[in-house]
Amino acid sequence: MAEDKRSSMKIALDWLGGICAFLTVAAYVVLVINAKWPFLTDELLNIFNVVRTWAPLIVVGIVGLEFTSGKGFAVQLVFIIMCAIVVLSMFFPETWENVVGIIG
């Protein structure tokens, strides 16, 4: 019974991850097209910029949860803590700029 629940959870996360990944790529395509031929209003552009920032993290979170759903509690906890650290650092611009500065 527990295996069926875990299997159905993995299937649900797989579908959700696939849909979110598709929508993320579609949003990026819209932004690329808009960069060449501007057609988005300022409000829509702001929305797409927020999607550009958060959608990849959401996809990574969903895929990570799918991956860790079959693992032990410790692995799941470590993954969730790491995701929380990334999200929290994004709320503090100076921290995020330092991380991006190191990479760039």
TORVEXBA-118828 format. One line per field, with one value per residue: x, y, z of N, C-alpha, C, O, CB in turn; residue number from 1; residue in three letters. Coordinates in nm, 2 decimals. Glycine has a CB too. Example, Ala and Ser with C-alpha at 12.3 -4.5 7.8 and 13.67 -1.06 7.14 Angstrom:
// TORVEXBA-118828
n.X <- c(1.32,1.28)
n.Y <- c(-0.57,-0.22)
n.Z <- c(0.78,0.71)
ca.X <- c(1.23,1.37)
ca.Y <- c(-0.45,-0.11)
ca.Z <- c(0.78,0.71)
c.X <- c(1.32,1.29)
c.Y <- c(-0.33,0.00)
c.Z <- c(0.78,0.79)
o.X <- c(1.42,1.34)
o.Y <- c(-0.33,0.11)
o.Z <- c(0.85,0.80)
cb.X <- c(1.13,1.41)
cb.Y <- c(-0.45,-0.06)
cb.Z <- c(0.90,0.57)
k <- c(1,2)
r <- c(ALA,SER)
//
This chain:
// TORVEXBA-118828
n.X <- c(0.08,0.19,0.39,0.24,0.13,0.36,0.44,0.23,0.26,0.51,0.44,0.25,0.42,0.59,0.43,0.34,0.59,0.67,0.48,0.52,0.79,0.75,0.59,0.77,0.98,0.82,0.76,1.02,1.06,0.87,0.97,1.22,1.13,0.99,1.21,1.33,1.11,0.92,0.62,0.49,0.30,0.39,0.30,0.26,0.52,0.65,0.53,0.62,0.90,0.91,0.83,1.04,1.24,1.16,1.04,1.23,1.35,1.12,1.07,1.31,1.27,1.04,1.12,1.33,1.20,1.05,1.26,1.37,1.16,1.16,1.37,1.54,1.43,1.62,1.76,1.56,1.51,1.75,1.75,1.53,1.60,1.82,1.69,1.54,1.74,1.83,1.60,1.55,1.79,1.74,1.56,1.71,1.87,2.14,2.29,2.22,2.32,2.60,2.64,2.58,2.77,3.00,2.98,2.96)
n.Y <- c(-0.12,0.13,0.15,0.19,0.44,0.60,0.56,0.67,0.93,1.00,0.99,1.19,1.41,1.40,1.46,1.72,1.85,1.82,1.98,2.23,2.27,2.29,2.52,2.70,2.71,2.80,3.06,3.17,3.17,3.35,3.58,3.60,3.64,3.88,4.04,4.09,4.17,4.38,4.34,4.30,4.44,4.68,4.58,4.30,4.23,4.27,4.06,3.84,3.87,3.81,3.55,3.45,3.46,3.30,3.06,2.86,2.77,2.66,2.45,2.30,2.24,2.08,1.86,1.78,1.70,1.49,1.32,1.27,1.15,0.87,0.82,0.82,0.98,1.17,1.24,1.37,1.58,1.72,1.81,1.98,2.17,2.28,2.39,2.58,2.75,2.86,3.00,3.18,3.33,3.46,3.65,3.84,4.08,4.17,3.94,3.76,3.90,3.89,3.61,3.57,3.75,3.61,3.39,3.51)
n.Z <- c(0.00,0.08,-0.11,-0.34,-0.29,-0.28,-0.54,-0.68,-0.60,-0.71,-0.98,-0.99,-0.93,-1.14,-1.36,-1.28,-1.27,-1.54,-1.67,-1.55,-1.64,-1.91,-1.93,-1.82,-2.02,-2.23,-2.14,-2.14,-2.41,-2.50,-2.38,-2.52,-2.78,-2.74,-2.68,-2.93,-3.09,-2.96,-2.79,-2.55,-2.29,-2.03,-1.78,-1.83,-1.91,-1.66,-1.52,-1.66,-1.62,-1.34,-1.35,-1.50,-1.31,-1.09,-1.19,-1.29,-1.04,-0.92,-1.09,-1.05,-0.78,-0.78,-0.94,-0.78,-0.55,-0.65,-0.71,-0.45,-0.33,-0.31,-0.15,0.17,0.48,0.57,0.34,0.20,0.38,0.38,0.11,0.11,0.29,0.16,-0.06,0.07,0.17,-0.07,-0.17,0.05,0.03,-0.21,-0.13,-0.01,-0.15,-0.15,-0.08,-0.28,-0.50,-0.44,-0.47,-0.74,-0.85,-0.78,-0.95,-1.20)
ca.X <- c(0.00,0.28,0.46,0.14,0.12,0.48,0.44,0.14,0.32,0.61,0.37,0.19,0.52,0.64,0.34,0.35,0.73,0.67,0.39,0.60,0.90,0.70,0.55,0.89,1.04,0.73,0.78,1.14,1.05,0.80,1.07,1.32,1.06,0.97,1.33,1.35,0.99,0.85,0.48,0.43,0.28,0.48,0.25,0.29,0.66,0.69,0.49,0.71,1.02,0.90,0.83,1.18,1.32,1.11,1.00,1.34,1.36,1.01,1.09,1.41,1.21,0.95,1.20,1.41,1.10,1.03,1.38,1.39,1.04,1.19,1.48,1.51,1.39,1.74,1.79,1.45,1.53,1.87,1.71,1.43,1.68,1.90,1.60,1.50,1.85,1.83,1.49,1.58,1.89,1.68,1.49,1.81,1.94,2.29,2.34,2.21,2.42,2.73,2.65,2.58,2.89,3.11,2.96,2.98)
ca.Y <- c(0.00,0.24,0.16,0.25,0.58,0.66,0.55,0.77,1.06,1.02,1.01,1.33,1.51,1.39,1.54,1.86,1.89,1.84,2.10,2.35,2.29,2.34,2.66,2.78,2.73,2.89,3.20,3.22,3.19,3.48,3.69,3.61,3.71,4.02,4.12,4.12,4.24,4.42,4.34,4.29,4.57,4.68,4.49,4.16,4.22,4.25,3.93,3.74,3.88,3.74,3.41,3.42,3.45,3.19,2.93,2.75,2.72,2.58,2.32,2.22,2.19,1.97,1.75,1.73,1.63,1.36,1.23,1.23,1.08,0.73,0.82,0.83,1.11,1.26,1.30,1.47,1.70,1.80,1.88,2.08,2.28,2.35,2.48,2.69,2.85,2.93,3.09,3.29,3.42,3.54,3.76,3.94,4.11,4.18,3.80,3.70,3.97,3.83,3.48,3.59,3.81,3.51,3.30,3.59)
ca.Z <- c(0.00,0.09,-0.24,-0.43,-0.25,-0.32,-0.69,-0.73,-0.57,-0.81,-1.11,-0.98,-0.93,-1.28,-1.44,-1.24,-1.32,-1.69,-1.70,-1.51,-1.72,-2.04,-1.91,-1.80,-2.15,-2.31,-2.09,-2.19,-2.56,-2.51,-2.34,-2.63,-2.89,-2.70,-2.69,-3.07,-3.14,-2.84,-2.80,-2.42,-2.21,-1.91,-1.68,-1.87,-1.90,-1.52,-1.48,-1.72,-1.55,-1.22,-1.39,-1.54,-1.19,-1.00,-1.25,-1.29,-0.91,-0.89,-1.16,-0.98,-0.65,-0.81,-0.98,-0.66,-0.46,-0.72,-0.69,-0.31,-0.28,-0.29,-0.06,0.31,0.54,0.58,0.21,0.17,0.47,0.33,-0.01,0.14,0.36,0.06,-0.14,0.16,0.17,-0.20,-0.17,0.14,-0.02,-0.31,-0.07,0.04,-0.27,-0.14,-0.08,-0.41,-0.59,-0.42,-0.53,-0.89,-0.88,-0.78,-1.07,-1.32)
c.X <- c(0.09,0.35,0.36,0.13,0.24,0.49,0.35,0.19,0.43,0.55,0.31,0.30,0.59,0.56,0.35,0.49,0.73,0.59,0.47,0.72,0.86,0.66,0.67,0.96,0.95,0.75,0.91,1.14,0.97,0.89,1.17,1.25,1.03,1.09,1.36,1.24,0.90,0.69,0.41,0.41,0.37,0.43,0.28,0.44,0.71,0.65,0.59,0.85,1.02,0.90,0.97,1.27,1.28,1.08,1.11,1.35,1.24,1.02,1.20,1.35,1.12,1.03,1.28,1.32,1.07,1.14,1.39,1.27,1.07,1.31,1.44,1.48,1.50,1.77,1.69,1.47,1.64,1.83,1.62,1.51,1.76,1.81,1.56,1.61,1.85,1.72,1.51,1.69,1.84,1.60,1.58,1.90,2.09,2.35,2.33,2.30,2.56,2.74,2.66,2.71,3.01,3.10,3.00,3.12)
c.Y <- c(0.13,0.26,0.22,0.40,0.66,0.66,0.66,0.92,1.10,1.05,1.15,1.43,1.51,1.47,1.69,1.92,1.91,1.96,2.22,2.38,2.34,2.48,2.75,2.81,2.82,3.03,3.25,3.25,3.33,3.59,3.71,3.68,3.85,4.10,4.17,4.21,4.27,4.42,4.33,4.43,4.56,4.59,4.34,4.14,4.20,4.11,3.82,3.75,3.81,3.59,3.36,3.39,3.32,3.06,2.82,2.69,2.63,2.45,2.24,2.17,2.07,1.85,1.69,1.65,1.49,1.27,1.18,1.16,0.93,0.72,0.83,0.98,1.21,1.32,1.40,1.60,1.79,1.87,2.00,2.20,2.35,2.44,2.60,2.80,2.93,3.04,3.20,3.38,3.51,3.66,3.87,3.97,4.11,4.04,3.74,3.77,3.92,3.69,3.49,3.65,3.71,3.42,3.38,3.64)
c.Z <- c(0.00,-0.04,-0.34,-0.41,-0.30,-0.48,-0.74,-0.71,-0.68,-0.95,-1.10,-0.99,-1.07,-1.37,-1.41,-1.29,-1.46,-1.73,-1.67,-1.60,-1.86,-2.03,-1.89,-1.94,-2.24,-2.27,-2.14,-2.34,-2.58,-2.48,-2.45,-2.75,-2.86,-2.70,-2.83,-3.12,-3.02,-2.86,-2.66,-2.36,-2.09,-1.80,-1.71,-1.87,-1.76,-1.48,-1.54,-1.66,-1.41,-1.25,-1.43,-1.41,-1.11,-1.06,-1.26,-1.15,-0.87,-0.96,-1.09,-0.85,-0.67,-0.85,-0.87,-0.57,-0.52,-0.70,-0.55,-0.26,-0.25,-0.19,0.09,0.36,0.54,0.45,0.17,0.25,0.42,0.20,0.02,0.21,0.25,-0.03,-0.06,0.16,0.04,-0.20,-0.07,0.09,-0.13,-0.26,-0.02,-0.08,-0.26,-0.14,-0.22,-0.51,-0.57,-0.48,-0.68,-0.93,-0.88,-0.90,-1.19,-1.32)
o.X <- c(0.06,0.38,0.41,0.12,0.23,0.53,0.38,0.16,0.44,0.60,0.32,0.29,0.63,0.61,0.36,0.49,0.79,0.63,0.47,0.75,0.93,0.70,0.67,1.00,1.01,0.75,0.92,1.19,1.01,0.89,1.21,1.31,1.05,1.09,1.42,1.26,0.82,0.65,0.29,0.49,0.43,0.52,0.33,0.48,0.80,0.72,0.63,0.92,1.12,0.96,1.01,1.36,1.37,1.09,1.08,1.38,1.26,0.99,1.18,1.39,1.13,1.00,1.30,1.36,1.05,1.12,1.43,1.28,1.00,1.35,1.32,1.49,1.48,1.80,1.72,1.45,1.63,1.86,1.64,1.48,1.77,1.85,1.55,1.59,1.88,1.74,1.48,1.67,1.89,1.58,1.53,1.99,2.16,2.46,2.43,2.36,2.64,2.85,2.74,2.77,3.10,3.20,3.07,3.16)
o.Y <- c(0.22,0.37,0.30,0.48,0.76,0.76,0.73,1.01,1.21,1.14,1.23,1.53,1.62,1.55,1.77,2.03,2.01,2.03,2.32,2.49,2.43,2.56,2.87,2.92,2.90,3.12,3.37,3.35,3.40,3.70,3.82,3.77,3.94,4.22,4.27,4.31,4.19,4.49,4.35,4.51,4.46,4.52,4.27,4.03,4.11,4.05,3.73,3.65,3.75,3.51,3.25,3.31,3.25,2.95,2.71,2.57,2.53,2.34,2.12,2.05,1.98,1.74,1.57,1.55,1.40,1.15,1.07,1.11,0.88,0.60,0.85,1.07,1.33,1.44,1.51,1.70,1.91,1.99,2.10,2.32,2.48,2.55,2.71,2.92,3.05,3.15,3.32,3.50,3.62,3.76,3.98,3.90,4.07,4.02,3.68,3.70,3.90,3.66,3.42,3.62,3.72,3.39,3.32,3.71)
o.Z <- c(-0.07,-0.08,-0.43,-0.51,-0.36,-0.53,-0.84,-0.78,-0.72,-1.02,-1.20,-1.06,-1.12,-1.45,-1.50,-1.34,-1.51,-1.82,-1.75,-1.63,-1.92,-2.12,-1.94,-1.96,-2.31,-2.35,-2.17,-2.38,-2.66,-2.55,-2.48,-2.81,-2.95,-2.73,-2.85,-3.19,-2.99,-2.95,-2.65,-2.37,-2.06,-1.73,-1.62,-1.83,-1.73,-1.40,-1.47,-1.65,-1.37,-1.18,-1.39,-1.42,-1.06,-1.00,-1.22,-1.13,-0.80,-0.90,-1.07,-0.81,-0.60,-0.80,-0.85,-0.51,-0.45,-0.67,-0.53,-0.14,-0.16,-0.16,0.12,0.28,0.51,0.44,0.12,0.20,0.42,0.19,-0.04,0.18,0.26,-0.06,-0.11,0.16,0.05,-0.24,-0.11,0.11,-0.16,-0.33,0.02,-0.11,-0.35,-0.19,-0.26,-0.60,-0.66,-0.53,-0.74,-1.03,-0.96,-0.96,-1.28,-1.41)
cb.X <- c(-0.09,0.38,0.50,0.00,0.10,0.61,0.40,0.00,0.39,0.70,0.25,0.12,0.63,0.65,0.19,0.34,0.83,0.61,0.26,0.64,0.98,0.58,0.45,0.99,1.06,0.59,0.77,1.25,0.97,0.68,1.14,1.37,0.93,0.91,1.45,1.36,0.92,0.89,0.44,0.51,0.13,0.49,0.10,0.23,0.73,0.61,0.35,0.72,1.06,0.76,0.73,1.24,1.30,0.99,0.96,1.47,1.37,0.88,1.13,1.53,1.14,0.85,1.30,1.47,0.98,1.00,1.51,1.42,0.93,1.22,1.58,1.64,1.33,1.86,1.79,1.32,1.55,1.99,1.64,1.32,1.77,1.97,1.47,1.46,1.98,1.82,1.36,1.62,2.01,1.59,1.40,1.89,1.89,2.33,2.26,2.06,2.41,2.75,2.52,2.46,2.92,3.09,2.82,2.88)
cb.Y <- c(0.00,0.23,0.02,0.18,0.60,0.58,0.41,0.76,1.07,0.90,0.91,1.35,1.47,1.24,1.49,1.87,1.80,1.71,2.09,2.34,2.15,2.25,2.67,2.71,2.59,2.84,3.20,3.11,3.08,3.48,3.66,3.48,3.63,4.02,4.04,4.00,4.16,4.55,4.22,4.20,4.58,4.82,4.50,4.13,4.34,4.36,3.90,3.77,4.02,3.78,3.38,3.53,3.57,3.24,2.96,2.80,2.84,2.65,2.35,2.32,2.30,2.01,1.79,1.85,1.71,1.39,1.31,1.35,1.10,0.66,0.93,0.78,1.09,1.18,1.19,1.41,1.65,1.71,1.78,2.03,2.22,2.25,2.40,2.64,2.77,2.84,3.01,3.23,3.34,3.46,3.71,3.88,4.24,4.25,3.72,3.72,4.12,3.82,3.39,3.68,3.92,3.42,3.25,3.70)
cb.Z <- c(0.12,0.21,-0.28,-0.42,-0.10,-0.27,-0.74,-0.66,-0.43,-0.83,-1.13,-0.85,-0.83,-1.32,-1.43,-1.09,-1.27,-1.75,-1.63,-1.36,-1.74,-2.09,-1.79,-1.71,-2.22,-2.29,-1.93,-2.16,-2.62,-2.41,-2.21,-2.67,-2.92,-2.56,-2.63,-3.15,-3.25,-2.78,-2.88,-2.33,-2.17,-1.86,-1.66,-2.01,-1.96,-1.44,-1.53,-1.87,-1.53,-1.14,-1.51,-1.62,-1.10,-0.93,-1.39,-1.33,-0.81,-0.94,-1.31,-0.95,-0.58,-0.92,-1.10,-0.59,-0.44,-0.87,-0.73,-0.23,-0.37,-0.42,-0.10,0.39,0.68,0.64,0.10,0.21,0.61,0.30,-0.10,0.24,0.47,-0.03,-0.18,0.30,0.19,-0.32,-0.13,0.28,-0.07,-0.40,0.04,0.16,-0.33,-0.02,0.02,-0.46,-0.57,-0.27,-0.50,-0.94,-0.78,-0.65,-1.08,-1.33)
k <- c(1,2,3,4,5,6,7,8,9,10,11,12,13,14,15,16,17,18,19,20,21,22,23,24,25,26,27,28,29,30,31,32,33,34,35,36,37,38,39,40,41,42,43,44,45,46,47,48,49,50,51,52,53,54,55,56,57,58,59,60,61,62,63,64,65,66,67,68,69,70,71,72,73,74,75,76,77,78,79,80,81,82,83,84,85,86,87,88,89,90,91,92,93,94,95,96,97,98,99,100,101,102,103,104)
r <- c(MET,ALA,GLU,ASP,LYS,ARG,SER,SER,MET,LYS,ILE,ALA,LEU,ASP,TRP,LEU,GLY,GLY,ILE,CYS,ALA,PHE,LEU,THR,VAL,ALA,ALA,TYR,VAL,VAL,LEU,VAL,ILE,ASN,ALA,LYS,TRP,PRO,PHE,LEU,THR,ASP,GLU,LEU,LEU,ASN,ILE,PHE,ASN,VAL,VAL,ARG,THR,TRP,ALA,PRO,LEU,ILE,VAL,VAL,GLY,ILE,VAL,GLY,LEU,GLU,PHE,THR,SER,GLY,LYS,GLY,PHE,ALA,VAL,GLN,LEU,VAL,PHE,ILE,ILE,MET,CYS,ALA,ILE,VAL,VAL,LEU,SER,MET,PHE,PHE,PRO,GLU,THR,TRP,GLU,ASN,VAL,VAL,GLY,ILE,ILE,GLY)
//
